[in-house]
Amino acid sequence: MQEYRAYILNIDGQRFIRVKDFLSDYRDDAAALTAAKRLTDKHEVEVWDYARLVARLSPGDEQMSPGLVPSLVFALPSATERILLSYRSIRSP
């Protein structure tokens, strides 16, 4: 089960604000990215699935894969994400 989040980036490419109206339960990456493209009118948007960066989207329909995102710094998951990841691994067969 995915837990997608979208973040609007500020002018420096740093995460600025989490999009509260972005649904978290899209069926796959493609569906989440399609929904996130509607948010890229003026700013770049990052789409995450738990601690995994799915993609960074630009206003000009450009999509960057995680390996190409220039300023990506690995961040440890938050306490909530660690709990969810633990729960996810317990439920996996």
N, CA, C and O atoms as a printed pandas DataFrame, in Angstrom:
     atom_number atom_name residue_name chain_id  residue_number  x_coord  y_coord  z_coord
0              1         N          MET        A               1    0.840   -1.183    0.000
1              2        CA          MET        A               1    0.000    0.000    0.000
2              3         C          MET        A               1    0.881    1.241    0.000
3              4         O          MET        A               1    1.804    1.360    0.805
4              5         N          GLN        A               2    0.587    2.157   -0.905
5              6        CA          GLN        A               2    1.358    3.387   -1.013
6              7         C          GLN        A               2    0.780    4.466   -0.107
7              8         O          GLN        A               2   -0.396    4.443    0.256
8              9         N          GLU        A               3    1.630    5.393    0.237
9             10        CA          GLU        A               3    1.243    6.560    1.047
10            11         C          GLU        A               3    1.891    7.778    0.386
11            12         O          GLU        A               3    2.931    8.258    0.835
12            13         N          TYR        A               4    1.265    8.271   -0.686
13            14        CA          TYR        A               4    1.852    9.359   -1.468
14            15         C          TYR        A               4    1.644   10.708   -0.791
15            16         O          TYR        A               4    0.612   10.964   -0.171
16            17         N          ARG        A               5    2.656   11.561   -0.929
17            18        CA          ARG        A               5    2.594   12.951   -0.470
18            19         C          ARG        A               5    3.178   13.829   -1.564
19            20         O          ARG        A               5    4.080   13.417   -2.293
20            21         N          ALA        A               6    2.656   15.040   -1.670
21            22        CA          ALA        A               6    3.182   16.007   -2.630
22            23         C          ALA        A               6    3.622   17.247   -1.870
23            24         O          ALA        A               6    2.937   17.711   -0.959
24            25         N          TYR        A               7    4.786   17.778   -2.261
25            26        CA          TYR        A               7    5.324   18.992   -1.646
26            27         C          TYR        A               7    5.590   20.023   -2.732
27            28         O          TYR        A               7    6.178   19.704   -3.765
28            29         N          ILE        A               8    5.158   21.254   -2.500
29            30        CA          ILE        A               8    5.495   22.353   -3.398
30            31         C          ILE        A               8    6.847   22.882   -2.936
31            32         O          ILE        A               8    7.066   23.081   -1.742
32            33         N          LEU        A               9    7.757   23.110   -3.889
33            34        CA          LEU        A               9    9.101   23.565   -3.567
34            35         C          LEU        A               9    9.197   25.074   -3.692
35            36         O          LEU        A               9    8.510   25.684   -4.511
36            37         N          ASN        A              10   10.057   25.677   -2.872
37            38        CA          ASN        A              10   10.256   27.121   -2.985
38            39         C          ASN        A              10   11.261   27.411   -4.093
39            40         O          ASN        A              10   11.718   26.490   -4.770
40            41         N          ILE        A              11   11.599   28.644   -4.279
41            42        CA          ILE        A              11   12.468   29.066   -5.383
42            43         C          ILE        A              11   13.868   28.446   -5.305
43            44         O          ILE        A              11   14.545   28.306   -6.323
44            45         N          ASP        A              12   14.297   28.078   -4.095
45            46        CA          ASP        A              12   15.609   27.458   -3.909
46            47         C          ASP        A              12   15.563   25.944   -4.046
47            48         O          ASP        A              12   16.587   25.282   -3.871
48            49         N          GLY        A              13   14.407   25.385   -4.353
49            50        CA          GLY        A              13   14.278   23.946   -4.516
50            51         C          GLY        A              13   14.121   23.185   -3.216
51            52         O          GLY        A              13   14.234   21.960   -3.201
52            53         N          GLN        A              14   13.863   23.890   -2.126
53            54        CA          GLN        A              14   13.655   23.241   -0.829
54            55         C          GLN        A              14   12.165   22.985   -0.630
55            56         O          GLN        A              14   11.329   23.744   -1.121
56            57         N          ARG        A              15   11.835   21.916    0.091
57            58        CA          ARG        A              15   10.430   21.635    0.373
58            59         C          ARG        A              15    9.837   22.802    1.149
59            60         O          ARG        A              15   10.366   23.223    2.177
60            61         N          PHE        A              16    8.746   23.303    0.638
61            62        CA          PHE        A              16    8.147   24.514    1.191
62            63         C          PHE        A              16    6.852   24.201    1.937
63            64         O          PHE        A              16    6.659   24.634    3.073
64            65         N          ILE        A              17    5.966   23.442    1.282
65            66        CA          ILE        A              17    4.671   23.171    1.904
66            67         C          ILE        A              17    4.134   21.832    1.397
67            68         O          ILE        A              17    4.239   21.508    0.214
68            69         N          ARG        A              18    3.562   21.072    2.313
69            70        CA          ARG        A              18    2.911   19.819    1.944
70            71         C          ARG        A              18    1.516   20.151    1.431
71            72         O          ARG        A              18    0.814   20.973    2.020
72            73         N          VAL        A              19    1.118   19.521    0.346
73            74        CA          VAL        A              19   -0.197   19.758   -0.240
74            75         C          VAL        A              19   -1.207   18.900    0.507
75            76         O          VAL        A              19   -1.250   17.682    0.336
76            77         N          LYS        A              20   -2.010   19.541    1.328
77            78        CA          LYS        A              20   -2.972   18.819    2.181
78            79         C          LYS        A              20   -4.073   18.128    1.374
79            80         O          LYS        A              20   -4.554   17.070    1.781
80            81         N          ASP        A              21   -4.480   18.703    0.242
81            82        CA          ASP        A              21   -5.572   18.142   -0.551
82            83         C          ASP        A              21   -5.130   17.022   -1.480
83            84         O          ASP        A              21   -5.951   16.473   -2.214
84            85         N          PHE        A              22   -3.846   16.672   -1.462
85            86        CA          PHE        A              22   -3.326   15.621   -2.326
86            87         C          PHE        A              22   -3.665   14.264   -1.697
87            88         O          PHE        A              22   -3.215   13.961   -0.592
88            89         N          LEU        A              23   -4.452   13.455   -2.398
89            90        CA          LEU        A              23   -4.829   12.142   -1.866
90            91         C          LEU        A              23   -3.597   11.280   -1.678
91            92         O          LEU        A              23   -2.633   11.409   -2.433
92            93         N          SER        A              24   -3.610   10.419   -0.706
93            94        CA          SER        A              24   -2.429    9.615   -0.428
94            95         C          SER        A              24   -2.535    8.197   -0.958
95            96         O          SER        A              24   -1.536    7.476   -0.964
96            97         N          ASP        A              25   -3.700    7.774   -1.400
97            98        CA          ASP        A              25   -3.906    6.366   -1.732
98            99         C          ASP        A              25   -4.069    6.096   -3.235
99           100         O          ASP        A              25   -4.940    5.323   -3.636
100          101         N          TYR        A              26   -3.246    6.722   -4.050
101          102        CA          TYR        A              26   -3.286    6.430   -5.484
102          103         C          TYR        A              26   -2.841    4.986   -5.705
103          104         O          TYR        A              26   -2.069    4.447   -4.912
104          105         N          ARG        A              27   -3.323    4.357   -6.776
105          106        CA          ARG        A              27   -3.037    2.940   -6.991
106          107         C          ARG        A              27   -1.599    2.656   -7.357
107          108         O          ARG        A              27   -1.099    1.563   -7.093
108          109         N          ASP        A              28   -0.906    3.646   -7.977
109          110        CA          ASP        A              28    0.493    3.449   -8.354
110          111         C          ASP        A              28    1.164    4.798   -8.603
111          112         O          ASP        A              28    0.526    5.847   -8.512
112          113         N          ASP        A              29    2.467    4.755   -8.921
113          114        CA          ASP        A              29    3.233    5.981   -9.155
114          115         C          ASP        A              29    2.647    6.813  -10.287
115          116         O          ASP        A              29    2.563    8.036  -10.185
116          117         N          ALA        A              30    2.242    6.150  -11.365
117          118        CA          ALA        A              30    1.725    6.876  -12.533
118          119         C          ALA        A              30    0.485    7.689  -12.173
119          120         O          ALA        A              30    0.354    8.837  -12.599
120          121         N          ALA        A              31   -0.420    7.111  -11.400
121          122        CA          ALA        A              31   -1.638    7.828  -11.005
122          123         C          ALA        A              31   -1.298    9.015  -10.089
123          124         O          ALA        A              31   -1.886   10.089  -10.220
124          125         N          ALA        A              32   -0.358    8.819   -9.171
125          126        CA          ALA        A              32    0.051    9.907   -8.276
126          127         C          ALA        A              32    0.719   11.036   -9.064
127          128         O          ALA        A              32    0.480   12.211   -8.788
128          129         N          LEU        A              33    1.553   10.681  -10.042
129          130        CA          LEU        A              33    2.233   11.697  -10.844
130          131         C          LEU        A              33    1.252   12.461  -11.723
131          132         O          LEU        A              33    1.398   13.669  -11.907
132          133         N          THR        A              34    0.270   11.779  -12.261
133          134        CA          THR        A              34   -0.754   12.454  -13.065
134          135         C          THR        A              34   -1.480   13.497  -12.229
135          136         O          THR        A              34   -1.714   14.612  -12.694
136          137         N          ALA        A              35   -1.839   13.141  -10.998
137          138        CA          ALA        A              35   -2.511   14.088  -10.104
138          139         C          ALA        A              35   -1.582   15.241   -9.720
139          140         O          ALA        A              35   -2.018   16.389   -9.640
140          141         N          ALA        A              36   -0.321   14.941   -9.485
141          142        CA          ALA        A              36    0.637   15.971   -9.064
142          143         C          ALA        A              36    0.941   16.967  -10.177
143          144         O          ALA        A              36    1.277   18.117   -9.894
144          145         N          LYS        A              37    0.831   16.553  -11.428
145          146        CA          LYS        A              37    1.110   17.469  -12.547
146          147         C          LYS        A              37    0.177   18.668  -12.534
147          148         O          LYS        A              37    0.525   19.732  -13.045
148          149         N          ARG        A              38   -1.011   18.502  -11.950
149          150        CA          ARG        A              38   -1.956   19.624  -11.858
150          151         C          ARG        A              38   -1.488   20.699  -10.882
151          152         O          ARG        A              38   -2.013   21.812  -10.880
152          153         N          LEU        A              39   -0.502   20.365  -10.055
153          154        CA          LEU        A              39    0.006   21.310   -9.052
154          155         C          LEU        A              39    1.188   22.131   -9.541
155          156         O          LEU        A              39    1.652   23.022   -8.830
156          157         N          THR        A              40    1.683   21.852  -10.732
157          158        CA          THR        A              40    2.927   22.460  -11.204
158          159         C          THR        A              40    2.713   23.696  -12.062
159          160         O          THR        A              40    3.454   23.909  -13.021
160          161         N          ASP        A              41    1.718   24.516  -11.740
161          162        CA          ASP        A              41    1.473   25.701  -12.560
162          163         C          ASP        A              41    2.582   26.740  -12.439
163          164         O          ASP        A              41    2.931   27.369  -13.439
164          165         N          LYS        A              42    3.154   26.946  -11.237
165          166        CA          LYS        A              42    4.202   27.953  -11.052
166          167         C          LYS        A              42    5.418   27.430  -10.302
167          168         O          LYS        A              42    6.468   28.072  -10.304
168          169         N          HIS        A              43    5.293   26.289   -9.669
169          170        CA          HIS        A              43    6.361   25.778   -8.811
170          171         C          HIS        A              43    6.678   24.328   -9.140
171          172         O          HIS        A              43    5.869   23.610   -9.727
172          173         N          GLU        A              44    7.884   23.915   -8.743
173          174        CA          GLU        A              44    8.226   22.503   -8.833
174          175         C          GLU        A              44    7.517   21.762   -7.705
175          176         O          GLU        A              44    7.236   22.331   -6.650
176          177         N          VAL        A              45    7.235   20.493   -7.943
177          178        CA          VAL        A              45    6.545   19.659   -6.967
178          179         C          VAL        A              45    7.297   18.347   -6.836
179          180         O          VAL        A              45    7.695   17.753   -7.839
180          181         N          GLU        A              46    7.495   17.889   -5.601
181          182        CA          GLU        A              46    8.058   16.565   -5.361
182          183         C          GLU        A              46    6.938   15.638   -4.914
183          184         O          GLU        A              46    6.061   16.027   -4.142
184          185         N          VAL        A              47    6.979   14.402   -5.412
185          186        CA          VAL        A              47    6.031   13.371   -5.005
186          187         C          VAL        A              47    6.820   12.289   -4.278
187          188         O          VAL        A              47    7.818   11.778   -4.787
188          189         N          TRP        A              48    6.357   11.953   -3.082
189          190        CA          TRP        A              48    7.011   10.967   -2.229
190          191         C          TRP        A              48    6.053    9.834   -1.907
191          192         O          TRP        A              48    4.844   10.041   -1.799
192          193         N          ASP        A              49    6.596    8.641   -1.755
193          194        CA          ASP        A              49    5.876    7.477   -1.243
194          195         C          ASP        A              49    6.665    7.020   -0.020
195          196         O          ASP        A              49    7.715    6.393   -0.157
196          197         N          TYR        A              50    6.166    7.330    1.168
197          198        CA          TYR        A              50    6.909    7.141    2.423
198          199         C          TYR        A              50    8.246    7.864    2.303
199          200         O          TYR        A              50    8.253    9.077    2.091
200          201         N          ALA        A              51    9.369    7.179    2.428
201          202        CA          ALA        A              51   10.690    7.819    2.357
202          203         C          ALA        A              51   11.292    7.756    0.960
203          204         O          ALA        A              51   12.453    8.121    0.777
204          205         N          ARG        A              52   10.529    7.302   -0.026
205          206        CA          ARG        A              52   11.028    7.161   -1.406
206          207         C          ARG        A              52   10.559    8.335   -2.259
207          208         O          ARG        A              52    9.362    8.593   -2.381
208          209         N          LEU        A              53   11.528    9.045   -2.849
209          210        CA          LEU        A              53   11.188   10.106   -3.792
210          211         C          LEU        A              53   10.750    9.449   -5.091
211          212         O          LEU        A              53   11.511    8.696   -5.700
212          213         N          VAL        A              54    9.534    9.730   -5.513
213          214        CA          VAL        A              54    9.004    9.175   -6.761
214          215         C          VAL        A              54    9.501   10.009   -7.930
215          216         O          VAL        A              54   10.030    9.467   -8.901
216          217         N          ALA        A              55    9.332   11.337   -7.843
217          218        CA          ALA        A              55    9.777   12.224   -8.923
218          219         C          ALA        A              55    9.669   13.669   -8.477
219          220         O          ALA        A              55    8.963   14.004   -7.525
220          221         N          ARG        A              56   10.403   14.526   -9.207
221          222        CA          ARG        A              56   10.269   15.970   -9.058
222          223         C          ARG        A              56    9.717   16.478  -10.377
223          224         O          ARG        A              56   10.282   16.211  -11.438
224          225         N          LEU        A              57    8.614   17.209  -10.310
225          226        CA          LEU        A              57    7.946   17.728  -11.500
226          227         C          LEU        A              57    8.159   19.227  -11.607
227          228         O          LEU        A              57    8.132   19.942  -10.605
228          229         N          SER        A              58    8.372   19.700  -12.835
229          230        CA          SER        A              58    8.570   21.124  -13.101
230          231         C          SER        A              58    7.364   21.695  -13.830
231          232         O          SER        A              58    6.604   20.949  -14.448
232          233         N          PRO        A              59    7.178   23.015  -13.765
233          234        CA          PRO        A              59    6.046   23.634  -14.456
234          235         C          PRO        A              59    6.009   23.373  -15.958
235          236         O          PRO        A              59    4.927   23.359  -16.544
236          237         N          GLY        A              60    7.143   23.170  -16.589
237          238        CA          GLY        A              60    7.187   22.936  -18.029
238          239         C          GLY        A              60    7.020   21.484  -18.413
239          240         O          GLY        A              60    7.529   21.075  -19.456
240          241         N          ASP        A              61    6.323   20.680  -17.610
241          242        CA          ASP        A              61    6.094   19.253  -17.851
242          243         C          ASP        A              61    7.349   18.407  -17.790
243          244         O          ASP        A              61    7.326   17.242  -18.188
244          245         N          GLU        A              62    8.441   18.965  -17.302
245          246        CA          GLU        A              62    9.671   18.190  -17.168
246          247         C          GLU        A              62    9.584   17.357  -15.893
247          248         O          GLU        A              62    9.162   17.842  -14.843
248          249         N          GLN        A              63    9.985   16.113  -16.003
249          250        CA          GLN        A              63    9.963   15.215  -14.850
250          251         C          GLN        A              63   11.366   14.696  -14.606
251          252         O          GLN        A              63   12.022   14.215  -15.530
252          253         N          MET        A              64   11.827   14.788  -13.377
253          254        CA          MET        A              64   13.163   14.311  -13.038
254          255         C          MET        A              64   13.035   13.074  -12.169
255          256         O          MET        A              64   12.251   13.044  -11.220
256          257         N          SER        A              65   13.807   12.063  -12.499
257          258        CA          SER        A              65   13.816   10.873  -11.660
258          259         C          SER        A              65   14.636   11.162  -10.414
259          260         O          SER        A              65   15.417   12.114  -10.412
260          261         N          PRO        A              66   14.489   10.382   -9.363
261          262        CA          PRO        A              66   15.222   10.647   -8.120
262          263         C          PRO        A              66   16.738   10.719   -8.302
263          264         O          PRO        A              66   17.399   11.496   -7.613
264          265         N          GLY        A              67   17.289    9.943   -9.196
265          266        CA          GLY        A              67   18.730    9.964   -9.414
266          267         C          GLY        A              67   19.229   11.253  -10.040
267          268         O          GLY        A              67   20.420   11.557   -9.970
268          269         N          LEU        A              68   18.336   12.011  -10.648
269          270        CA          LEU        A              68   18.728   13.241  -11.334
270          271         C          LEU        A              68   18.380   14.500  -10.560
271          272         O          LEU        A              68   18.735   15.599  -10.986
272          273         N          VAL        A              69   17.701   14.366   -9.446
273          274        CA          VAL        A              69   17.322   15.535   -8.656
274          275         C          VAL        A              69   18.588   16.116   -8.043
275          276         O          VAL        A              69   19.253   15.439   -7.259
276          277         N          PRO        A              70   18.942   17.366   -8.385
277          278        CA          PRO        A              70   20.236   17.919   -8.001
278          279         C          PRO        A              70   20.460   18.142   -6.516
279          280         O          PRO        A              70   21.557   17.877   -6.025
280          281         N          SER        A              71   19.469   18.616   -5.787
281          282        CA          SER        A              71   19.730   18.991   -4.398
282          283         C          SER        A              71   19.134   18.013   -3.400
283          284         O          SER        A              71   18.901   18.371   -2.246
284          285         N          LEU        A              72   18.887   16.798   -3.827
285          286        CA          LEU        A              72   18.275   15.826   -2.946
286          287         C          LEU        A              72   19.271   15.359   -1.898
287          288         O          LEU        A              72   20.358   14.878   -2.220
288          289         N          VAL        A              73   18.883   15.511   -0.649
289          290        CA          VAL        A              73   19.673   15.028    0.470
290          291         C          VAL        A              73   18.811   14.017    1.200
291          292         O          VAL        A              73   17.664   14.305    1.544
292          293         N          PHE        A              74   19.358   12.832    1.437
293          294        CA          PHE        A              74   18.581   11.806    2.117
294          295         C          PHE        A              74   18.253   12.265    3.527
295          296         O          PHE        A              74   19.139   12.664    4.284
296          297         N          ALA        A              75   16.998   12.208    3.868
297          298        CA          ALA        A              75   16.561   12.583    5.208
298          299         C          ALA        A              75   16.009   11.346    5.900
299          300         O          ALA        A              75   15.312   10.541    5.283
300          301         N          LEU        A              76   16.316   11.199    7.156
301          302        CA          LEU        A              76   15.774   10.085    7.912
302          303         C          LEU        A              76   14.268   10.251    8.033
303          304         O          LEU        A              76   13.777   11.374    8.143
304          305         N          PRO        A              77   13.537    9.158    8.014
305          306        CA          PRO        A              77   12.084    9.270    8.123
306          307         C          PRO        A              77   11.672    9.835    9.472
307          308         O          PRO        A              77   12.355    9.640   10.477
308          309         N          SER        A              78   10.559   10.530    9.480
309          310        CA          SER        A              78   10.024   11.078   10.721
310          311         C          SER        A              78    9.538    9.937   11.610
311          312         O          SER        A              78    9.484    8.788   11.172
312          313         N          ALA        A              79    9.190   10.241   12.832
313          314        CA          ALA        A              79    8.695    9.220   13.755
314          315         C          ALA        A              79    7.450    8.541   13.190
315          316         O          ALA        A              79    7.305    7.322   13.281
316          317         N          THR        A              80    6.556    9.333   12.608
317          318        CA          THR        A              80    5.348    8.765   12.023
318          319         C          THR        A              80    5.693    7.838   10.876
319          320         O          THR        A              80    5.130    6.749   10.771
320          321         N          GLU        A              81    6.620    8.256   10.006
321          322        CA          GLU        A              81    7.013    7.406    8.880
322          323         C          GLU        A              81    7.682    6.123    9.360
323          324         O          GLU        A              81    7.471    5.066    8.767
324          325         N          ARG        A              82    8.487    6.193   10.424
325          326        CA          ARG        A              82    9.117    4.983   10.966
326          327         C          ARG        A              82    8.067    4.006   11.477
327          328         O          ARG        A              82    8.184    2.798   11.273
328          329         N          ILE        A              83    7.041    4.530   12.143
329          330        CA          ILE        A              83    5.960    3.673   12.638
330          331         C          ILE        A              83    5.243    3.015   11.474
331          332         O          ILE        A              83    4.979    1.813   11.498
332          333         N          LEU        A              84    4.924    3.813   10.442
333          334        CA          LEU        A              84    4.241    3.267    9.275
334          335         C          LEU        A              84    5.096    2.230    8.560
335          336         O          LEU        A              84    4.588    1.197    8.124
336          337         N          LEU        A              85    6.396    2.501    8.439
337          338        CA          LEU        A              85    7.291    1.542    7.793
338          339         C          LEU        A              85    7.382    0.254    8.603
339          340         O          LEU        A              85    7.431   -0.833    8.027
340          341         N          SER        A              86    7.405    0.359    9.921
341          342        CA          SER        A              86    7.440   -0.830   10.778
342          343         C          SER        A              86    6.152   -1.628   10.614
343          344         O          SER        A              86    6.181   -2.851   10.476
344          345         N          TYR        A              87    5.043   -0.935   10.630
345          346        CA          TYR        A              87    3.738   -1.590   10.469
346          347         C          TYR        A              87    3.673   -2.270    9.106
347          348         O          TYR        A              87    3.181   -3.392    8.982
348          349         N          ARG        A              88    4.172   -1.585    8.096
349          350        CA          ARG        A              88    4.163   -2.125    6.730
350          351         C          ARG        A              88    4.990   -3.403    6.656
351          352         O          ARG        A              88    4.572   -4.364    6.010
352          353         N          SER        A              89    6.178   -3.438    7.316
353          354        CA          SER        A              89    7.025   -4.620    7.244
354          355         C          SER        A              89    6.425   -5.781    8.049
355          356         O          SER        A              89    6.638   -6.942    7.699
356          357         N          ILE        A              90    5.689   -5.489    9.104
357          358        CA          ILE        A              90    5.051   -6.541    9.894
358          359         C          ILE        A              90    3.925   -7.187    9.086
359          360         O          ILE        A              90    3.720   -8.399    9.152
360          361         N          ARG        A              91    3.213   -6.381    8.339
361          362        CA          ARG        A              91    2.074   -6.897    7.555
362          363         C          ARG        A              91    2.498   -7.603    6.289
363          364         O          ARG        A              91    1.703   -8.349    5.717
364          365         N          SER        A              92    3.728   -7.397    5.823
365          366        CA          SER        A              92    4.192   -8.040    4.594
366          367         C          SER        A              92    4.399   -9.529    4.834
367          368         O          SER        A              92    4.909   -9.924    5.883
368          369         N          PRO        A              93    4.004  -10.366    3.860
369          370        CA          PRO        A              93    4.180  -11.817    4.037
370          371         C          PRO        A              93    5.637  -12.229    3.982
371          372         O          PRO        A              93    5.949  -13.413    4.114
